[in-house]
């Protein structure tokens, strides 16, 4: 533009740019709205679905002869079941093959740290004896309660979890039973069992009581099998106590503090043993007292054998009330020489 001043030329150029840009924007088609994608339905594992049949109760039952050997081959006609004293009817489908979901629990407190390798070998051997449909999980307890392995059928996963055990100081045994019973839920179609290696002495401050742990196991219909090292500890402490008391008068007087500690420890072991016996009895489990940690593998193999030979006994209670009350159950066999192990009852559904 000849003769046009610099300022005027700048204004003209600026107006042309603005005009051209407005035409371009007005002719640019607006993007059409995109349809909102519908989220894909999550995949549901059938094992994660909990179905409750309130008209039927499952009782895992173990039968032994007078020599303590497991009894196979019984039918529904060999059993009698009573609820609160009233005999219950058994249908043709009363006996069924039922898989088991087992929580392996290990006491990793300072009192058990030297024997964790023995436990790991026994746990691997136990898992190798389970049926293909059975599952296993691993919990350690000490100052805390830790789930090291969730439900699995993989022996390799269990091996890796066993290597993650790290010892602690105190023993939260009661808390561990509560959490394993309530939070490690089994499949709706499976038996639920806890197998725990411990002396049962709970010395963690502020934890659950023994009665709370016992009630939790009963409410969740969980059988508790206990491999107790109370006898191993009792023998060691009694040996030390006898040695100290066998010294001369001056030595006994000098060691009074240690002698008192040993006596208190023996009393605690005796009280714990009574609790462990009650916990295993009322839940339909069993208490084992190996004499040595070298016996753990054979003891765990014996537990696995019992679980494989249990009867899954179902019955429909005559009492249909949904009152949340405890119902006492007794199972008998027609052969008086047989001994039956089953939990002592169950809690009815609440309204």
BELUR-V793464 format. One record per residue. N is the residue number from 1. PSI is psi in degrees with one decimal (* if undefined). D_CENTER is the distance of its C-alpha to the mean C-alpha in Angstrom with 2 decimals. Layout:
n=N psi=PSI d_center=D_CENTER
n=N psi=PSI d_center=D_CENTER
This chain:
n=1 psi=96.9 d_center=90.80
n=2 psi=137.9 d_center=94.13
n=3 psi=-7.1 d_center=95.21
n=4 psi=134.9 d_center=91.93
n=5 psi=160.7 d_center=90.71
n=6 psi=-41.0 d_center=87.45
n=7 psi=-41.4 d_center=85.82
n=8 psi=-41.0 d_center=86.87
n=9 psi=-38.4 d_center=85.58
n=10 psi=-40.7 d_center=82.14
n=11 psi=-42.6 d_center=81.97
n=12 psi=-46.0 d_center=82.93
n=13 psi=-41.4 d_center=80.33
n=14 psi=-40.8 d_center=77.63
n=15 psi=-39.7 d_center=78.62
n=16 psi=-40.1 d_center=78.53
n=17 psi=-44.3 d_center=74.99
n=18 psi=-42.7 d_center=73.75
n=19 psi=-44.2 d_center=75.57
n=20 psi=-39.5 d_center=74.22
n=21 psi=-37.5 d_center=70.64
n=22 psi=-37.6 d_center=70.86
n=23 psi=-42.2 d_center=72.16
n=24 psi=-42.4 d_center=69.38
n=25 psi=-36.5 d_center=66.67
n=26 psi=-25.0 d_center=68.27
n=27 psi=-8.2 d_center=68.34
n=28 psi=120.1 d_center=64.75
n=29 psi=138.6 d_center=62.70
n=30 psi=138.4 d_center=59.69
n=31 psi=133.9 d_center=56.43
n=32 psi=142.8 d_center=55.29
n=33 psi=133.4 d_center=51.94
n=34 psi=140.4 d_center=49.10
n=35 psi=140.5 d_center=46.90
n=36 psi=127.5 d_center=43.43
n=37 psi=134.9 d_center=40.85
n=38 psi=123.6 d_center=38.32
n=39 psi=141.8 d_center=34.76
n=40 psi=144.6 d_center=33.21
n=41 psi=131.4 d_center=30.66
n=42 psi=144.9 d_center=27.15
n=43 psi=137.8 d_center=25.63
n=44 psi=122.2 d_center=22.83
n=45 psi=126.4 d_center=20.18
n=46 psi=-28.2 d_center=19.99
n=47 psi=-15.9 d_center=16.22
n=48 psi=-9.3 d_center=16.17
n=49 psi=121.2 d_center=18.31
n=50 psi=114.4 d_center=16.83
n=51 psi=135.6 d_center=19.48
n=52 psi=123.2 d_center=19.50
n=53 psi=97.1 d_center=21.91
n=54 psi=-8.6 d_center=22.67
n=55 psi=0.6 d_center=25.21
n=56 psi=139.1 d_center=22.91
n=57 psi=134.4 d_center=20.20
n=58 psi=127.1 d_center=18.04
n=59 psi=108.2 d_center=17.81
n=60 psi=129.3 d_center=16.43
n=61 psi=131.8 d_center=19.17
n=62 psi=134.1 d_center=20.00
n=63 psi=129.9 d_center=23.70
n=64 psi=152.5 d_center=25.48
n=65 psi=-174.9 d_center=29.20
n=66 psi=-15.2 d_center=31.09
n=67 psi=2.7 d_center=30.66
n=68 psi=7.2 d_center=26.86
n=69 psi=143.7 d_center=26.86
n=70 psi=141.2 d_center=24.70
n=71 psi=124.8 d_center=26.84
n=72 psi=169.2 d_center=27.11
n=73 psi=12.0 d_center=29.36
n=74 psi=154.9 d_center=29.09
n=75 psi=177.1 d_center=29.94
n=76 psi=-27.3 d_center=29.48
n=77 psi=-11.1 d_center=32.75
n=78 psi=-5.8 d_center=31.24
n=79 psi=149.1 d_center=28.85
n=80 psi=132.6 d_center=29.61
n=81 psi=136.4 d_center=27.19
n=82 psi=136.8 d_center=28.05
n=83 psi=120.2 d_center=26.79
n=84 psi=39.0 d_center=28.34
n=85 psi=-13.0 d_center=30.95
n=86 psi=129.6 d_center=31.99
n=87 psi=138.2 d_center=31.67
n=88 psi=148.8 d_center=29.97
n=89 psi=141.9 d_center=31.36
n=90 psi=128.9 d_center=29.65
n=91 psi=177.6 d_center=30.67
n=92 psi=-20.4 d_center=31.44
n=93 psi=24.6 d_center=28.13
n=94 psi=-35.7 d_center=26.10
n=95 psi=123.8 d_center=24.75
n=96 psi=155.8 d_center=22.91
n=97 psi=120.8 d_center=21.08
n=98 psi=125.5 d_center=17.53
n=99 psi=166.9 d_center=15.14
n=100 psi=138.4 d_center=11.57
n=101 psi=115.7 d_center=8.43
n=102 psi=127.4 d_center=6.52
n=103 psi=113.3 d_center=3.68
n=104 psi=123.4 d_center=6.57
n=105 psi=139.0 d_center=7.04
n=106 psi=134.3 d_center=10.74
n=107 psi=109.9 d_center=13.18
n=108 psi=24.5 d_center=15.54
n=109 psi=175.7 d_center=17.98
n=110 psi=-27.0 d_center=21.64
n=111 psi=-16.4 d_center=21.60
n=112 psi=3.2 d_center=19.47
n=113 psi=-31.9 d_center=20.84
n=114 psi=-13.5 d_center=23.38
n=115 psi=17.5 d_center=21.00
n=116 psi=-31.8 d_center=18.62
n=117 psi=-39.3 d_center=20.75
n=118 psi=-41.4 d_center=20.30
n=119 psi=-44.3 d_center=16.51
n=120 psi=-43.4 d_center=16.87
n=121 psi=-41.7 d_center=19.29
n=122 psi=-38.4 d_center=17.26
n=123 psi=-42.4 d_center=14.15
n=124 psi=-44.1 d_center=16.68
n=125 psi=-39.7 d_center=18.32
n=126 psi=-48.1 d_center=15.29
n=127 psi=-33.8 d_center=14.61
n=128 psi=-16.8 d_center=18.34
n=129 psi=-6.2 d_center=18.35
n=130 psi=160.1 d_center=16.06
n=131 psi=159.2 d_center=18.02
n=132 psi=-29.0 d_center=18.93
n=133 psi=-6.9 d_center=17.16
n=134 psi=154.3 d_center=13.69
n=135 psi=161.9 d_center=11.15
n=136 psi=148.8 d_center=8.85
n=137 psi=165.9 d_center=7.10
n=138 psi=128.3 d_center=7.62
n=139 psi=133.6 d_center=7.19
n=140 psi=147.6 d_center=10.29
n=141 psi=139.2 d_center=11.54
n=142 psi=-111.4 d_center=15.23
n=143 psi=-27.3 d_center=17.41
n=144 psi=172.8 d_center=14.77
n=145 psi=117.4 d_center=11.06
n=146 psi=129.4 d_center=11.04
n=147 psi=108.0 d_center=9.16
n=148 psi=-25.6 d_center=11.38
n=149 psi=122.0 d_center=10.69
n=150 psi=-179.8 d_center=9.65
n=151 psi=132.3 d_center=9.70
n=152 psi=157.2 d_center=12.66
n=153 psi=5.3 d_center=14.89
n=154 psi=121.2 d_center=16.85
n=155 psi=-33.2 d_center=17.23
n=156 psi=-41.0 d_center=19.25
n=157 psi=-39.1 d_center=16.65
n=158 psi=-42.1 d_center=14.31
n=159 psi=-44.6 d_center=17.46
n=160 psi=-39.4 d_center=18.22
n=161 psi=-37.3 d_center=14.87
n=162 psi=-30.6 d_center=15.34
n=163 psi=-10.2 d_center=18.72
n=164 psi=2.2 d_center=17.45
n=165 psi=124.5 d_center=16.16
n=166 psi=122.5 d_center=18.64
n=167 psi=149.8 d_center=19.10
n=168 psi=-151.3 d_center=19.50
n=169 psi=-61.9 d_center=21.19
n=170 psi=-176.7 d_center=19.46
n=171 psi=104.3 d_center=16.28
n=172 psi=64.4 d_center=14.00
n=173 psi=-47.6 d_center=11.98
n=174 psi=-44.2 d_center=12.10
n=175 psi=-39.6 d_center=11.23
n=176 psi=-40.9 d_center=8.06
n=177 psi=-42.0 d_center=7.07
n=178 psi=-48.7 d_center=8.57
n=179 psi=-40.5 d_center=7.11
n=180 psi=-34.8 d_center=3.33
n=181 psi=-46.8 d_center=5.40
n=182 psi=-38.1 d_center=8.06
n=183 psi=-32.0 d_center=7.70
n=184 psi=73.5 d_center=5.24
n=185 psi=138.0 d_center=7.74
n=186 psi=173.5 d_center=8.76
n=187 psi=152.9 d_center=12.44
n=188 psi=-26.0 d_center=14.84
n=189 psi=10.8 d_center=16.15
n=190 psi=154.3 d_center=13.14
n=191 psi=157.4 d_center=11.57
n=192 psi=124.0 d_center=7.91
n=193 psi=146.1 d_center=6.85
n=194 psi=133.8 d_center=5.11
n=195 psi=119.3 d_center=7.92
n=196 psi=136.6 d_center=9.06
n=197 psi=116.6 d_center=12.54
n=198 psi=163.9 d_center=14.23
n=199 psi=-4.8 d_center=17.34
n=200 psi=1.2 d_center=15.63
n=201 psi=108.2 d_center=18.42
n=202 psi=110.4 d_center=17.34
n=203 psi=18.7 d_center=20.32
n=204 psi=131.0 d_center=19.31
n=205 psi=140.6 d_center=21.80
n=206 psi=14.8 d_center=21.03
n=207 psi=-178.2 d_center=17.39
n=208 psi=157.2 d_center=15.94
n=209 psi=168.3 d_center=17.44
n=210 psi=-40.4 d_center=16.20
n=211 psi=-35.8 d_center=17.32
n=212 psi=-42.2 d_center=15.35
n=213 psi=-43.1 d_center=12.06
n=214 psi=-44.5 d_center=13.38
n=215 psi=-38.2 d_center=14.49
n=216 psi=-42.7 d_center=11.31
n=217 psi=-39.5 d_center=9.69
n=218 psi=-41.5 d_center=13.08
n=219 psi=-33.7 d_center=13.56
n=220 psi=6.8 d_center=10.64
n=221 psi=47.8 d_center=11.61
n=222 psi=123.3 d_center=8.47
n=223 psi=134.1 d_center=9.84
n=224 psi=116.3 d_center=9.13
n=225 psi=129.2 d_center=10.99
n=226 psi=122.6 d_center=12.42
n=227 psi=102.2 d_center=14.70
n=228 psi=132.6 d_center=16.81
n=229 psi=20.8 d_center=19.48
n=230 psi=-38.6 d_center=21.36
n=231 psi=-38.9 d_center=24.11
n=232 psi=-46.2 d_center=24.65
n=233 psi=-37.6 d_center=25.02
n=234 psi=-45.3 d_center=27.13
n=235 psi=-43.2 d_center=29.56
n=236 psi=-45.2 d_center=30.05
n=237 psi=-37.0 d_center=30.67
n=238 psi=-37.5 d_center=32.89
n=239 psi=-44.1 d_center=34.89
n=240 psi=-41.3 d_center=35.52
n=241 psi=-45.0 d_center=36.45
n=242 psi=-38.5 d_center=38.86
n=243 psi=-43.5 d_center=40.47
n=244 psi=-40.4 d_center=41.08
n=245 psi=-17.9 d_center=42.45
n=246 psi=-2.1 d_center=44.68
n=247 psi=178.4 d_center=46.64
n=248 psi=173.0 d_center=49.94
n=249 psi=-39.8 d_center=50.29
n=250 psi=-40.2 d_center=50.54
n=251 psi=-41.8 d_center=47.39
n=252 psi=-42.4 d_center=45.40
n=253 psi=-39.8 d_center=46.73
n=254 psi=-33.9 d_center=45.91
n=255 psi=18.9 d_center=42.24
n=256 psi=-37.9 d_center=41.66
n=257 psi=-46.5 d_center=39.09
n=258 psi=-37.9 d_center=36.95
n=259 psi=-42.0 d_center=37.51
n=260 psi=-41.0 d_center=36.28
n=261 psi=-41.5 d_center=33.10
n=262 psi=-39.3 d_center=32.39
n=263 psi=-42.1 d_center=33.03
n=264 psi=-39.9 d_center=30.67
n=265 psi=-40.2 d_center=27.95
n=266 psi=-38.7 d_center=28.54
n=267 psi=-41.4 d_center=28.38
n=268 psi=-39.1 d_center=25.03
n=269 psi=-40.1 d_center=23.66
n=270 psi=-43.0 d_center=25.10
n=271 psi=-41.4 d_center=23.62
n=272 psi=-40.5 d_center=20.12
n=273 psi=-38.9 d_center=20.57
n=274 psi=-42.4 d_center=21.54
n=275 psi=-43.7 d_center=18.48
n=276 psi=-37.8 d_center=16.15
n=277 psi=-43.6 d_center=18.36
n=278 psi=-44.8 d_center=18.17
n=279 psi=-43.8 d_center=14.39
n=280 psi=-39.2 d_center=14.19
n=281 psi=-51.0 d_center=17.37
n=282 psi=-22.1 d_center=16.86
n=283 psi=-1.8 d_center=13.52
n=284 psi=15.1 d_center=15.12
n=285 psi=-146.8 d_center=13.43
n=286 psi=146.3 d_center=15.58
n=287 psi=126.3 d_center=16.57
n=288 psi=139.8 d_center=18.11
n=289 psi=80.5 d_center=20.58
n=290 psi=150.0 d_center=21.88
n=291 psi=-12.0 d_center=25.25
n=292 psi=151.2 d_center=24.77
n=293 psi=-19.0 d_center=22.29
n=294 psi=-13.5 d_center=24.30
n=295 psi=-1.9 d_center=22.91
n=296 psi=-41.9 d_center=19.29
n=297 psi=-44.1 d_center=19.91
n=298 psi=-33.8 d_center=21.42
n=299 psi=-45.7 d_center=18.75
n=300 psi=-35.7 d_center=15.90
n=301 psi=-35.7 d_center=18.41
n=302 psi=-39.9 d_center=18.96
n=303 psi=-44.5 d_center=15.36
n=304 psi=-39.5 d_center=15.54
n=305 psi=-40.8 d_center=18.90
n=306 psi=-44.3 d_center=17.79
n=307 psi=-33.6 d_center=15.22
n=308 psi=-24.5 d_center=18.15
n=309 psi=13.1 d_center=20.49
n=310 psi=152.7 d_center=18.74
n=311 psi=132.0 d_center=20.69
n=312 psi=100.6 d_center=19.38
n=313 psi=118.5 d_center=21.64
n=314 psi=144.6 d_center=22.44
n=315 psi=154.3 d_center=24.90
n=316 psi=111.3 d_center=26.50
n=317 psi=142.0 d_center=26.95
n=318 psi=-29.2 d_center=30.57
n=319 psi=108.4 d_center=29.70
n=320 psi=3.3 d_center=29.33
n=321 psi=134.8 d_center=29.20
n=322 psi=72.7 d_center=26.64
n=323 psi=1.2 d_center=26.68
n=324 psi=11.7 d_center=23.05
n=325 psi=158.0 d_center=23.89
n=326 psi=132.3 d_center=22.02
n=327 psi=120.7 d_center=23.32
n=328 psi=132.5 d_center=23.54
n=329 psi=140.3 d_center=23.23
n=330 psi=132.8 d_center=24.80
n=331 psi=132.7 d_center=24.93
n=332 psi=163.0 d_center=27.90
n=333 psi=158.3 d_center=29.62
n=334 psi=-19.1 d_center=33.38
n=335 psi=113.1 d_center=33.58
n=336 psi=-14.5 d_center=33.60
n=337 psi=-13.1 d_center=32.91
n=338 psi=144.1 d_center=29.39
n=339 psi=128.2 d_center=26.44
n=340 psi=134.3 d_center=23.65
n=341 psi=122.0 d_center=20.03
n=342 psi=158.6 d_center=18.29
n=343 psi=157.8 d_center=16.67
n=344 psi=-7.4 d_center=19.52
n=345 psi=-166.1 d_center=19.40
n=346 psi=163.6 d_center=18.03
n=347 psi=126.9 d_center=19.01
n=348 psi=156.4 d_center=21.65
n=349 psi=149.4 d_center=21.68
n=350 psi=166.6 d_center=23.54
n=351 psi=* d_center=26.81
